[in-house]
């Protein structure tokens, strides 16, 4: 992923958060994994594919990464939120297990330092653990985070997730309400 691709994920008048720019540079220095199977990826701002073409709703989500199954990681810029205080959310590839993962980019980086195989799903299911097969660059990533930002993996990752969720709307409930409004109470088409 290039800087220009990352820039294309954000609204034209906005700049990506500095820590995401620096993560993109770190990721680009090698093709090896550094945290589970998370990777930053290009997702043009306003692309409504995940939201079945609903461009207005899609603009609340600034996608910056994905998991191996096509699940997405995004900043949720819901009404009253800005890029600076937007939570990081997980959008499951099948529209389920969606949740707030971290209160901000810094907390998300700390959770990435845990090295969970499937951070988003594990957070949704209530238990985050170190990956069974650590990513090749996991130690390098942890050292980089600590040296550059003083960020270390939390001793209790789910405490970080629970605190973030307490500060924001329940994403899965919110998506369910959106689906009900869009498709009726029967759910997605």
C-alpha positions, 0 to 999 in steps of 0.5 A: 500500500502506498501513501497515495492509496492510504490518502485515497481512503480519506475524505479529500479535505482530510489527512490520514492520522500521522500514526496510520501514515507511519504504520503504512510506512512500517508495513511497506518495509517488508512483505512479512506479516507483523500482527496476525493477518491484519494489513492496511489496505486501499478502500476508496473513501465513500466506497459503499460496497460493504453497505450495499451501495448506501453511500451516505452511511459508507462515508461514516466509515474510513476503511484503512485495513482488512483481515484475511477474509475481507473483513474491514477495519475503519475509523467510525466518524459518526455524527459528533465525531471527527478523525481525531476522536473516531473509534476504530471498528471492525466490520465482519465480512458477512455483516456479523461480529461487527464491533468497536475495537478501540477508542482511537488509533493509538489504542488500536496499535496497542491491540495490534501489538498483542498479535492476535490471529483475528483481532476483530473477530476475537474482540467481538467474541470477547477473548483476544489472545496472542496468535498461535503462529506469531507473525514473522515481524511481530517482535520487530513491530512491538519494538517499533511501537515502543520505541516510536510511541511508547506503546506496548501490548495491553496486559488485558486487551479485552479491558481496552475493548470494553472501555472503548465500547462504553464510550461509543454506540453498539456498532452491531445494534447500529448496523441492525437498525440500519438494515431494518431501515433499509430492508425492513425488519426482515434483515438484509436481502 
